[in-house]
Amino acid sequence: GENVEQHPSTLSVQEGDSAVIKCTYSDSASNYFPWYKQELGKRPQLIIDIRSNVGEKKDQRIAVTLNKTAKHFSLHITETQPEDSAVYFCAATDSGYALNFGKGTSLLVTP
Amino acid sequence: GAVVSQHPSRVICKSGTSVKIECRSLDFQATTMFWYRQFPKKSLMLMATSNEGSKATYEQGVEKDKFLINHASLTLSTLTVTSAHPEDSSFYICSAVRGGLSTDTQYFGPGTRLTVL
């Protein structure tokens, strides 16, 4: 089955700096890679996703890159703000829909 | 659009009792729903895949007789934790996939915090 590795497990940045979270996956059949933000006690919220036919996608301060050959994808947050502090999960899935999540990255943005 | 609700949001029960959790897609039809559990400071672990009108598919290590899943309509899936024990205490989250072949986007419910005493 799919195995998703996520690094780092914790990340602390100063407000205004960029944050990068990286994930690798094992199943070359995976074709959909979403990123979720989860605040304490809340549901995961989809913040951006990318499909295997695209190498990069950007939405304002958030961008995701995908390298299919190396089987890794990354989340980039620019101009970080304190409200970006949360746990971020990457996930990968093949056409069967079931998401395989990484272990999460706890991001802390300090003012 | 794409709202998923869960009920109840929190439940506390005694050991040995059964608890039913409902997951509803409010503004779309969900041919597939998923049930996850999440322990504190851990990732989401898939428990089972629920398809409308058919039996759920359980992940390895998840007891189907303990975690009963019913997906009787395109907008409702239920998870029943039978004979709950303290080790079943967790955050249970459902997600729903909007019908159609061109999207894989999963929409999550708000979760149910189960505490078994």
Interface residues (C-beta under 8 A of the other chain):
Chain A: Y32 P34 Y36 G41 K42 R43 P44 Q45 L46 D49 F89 T93 S95 Y97 A98 L99 N100 F101 G102 K103 G104
Chain B: T32 F34 K42 S43 L44 M45 L46 T49 F91 I93 S95 V97 D104 T105 Q106 Y107 F108 G109 P110 G111 R113
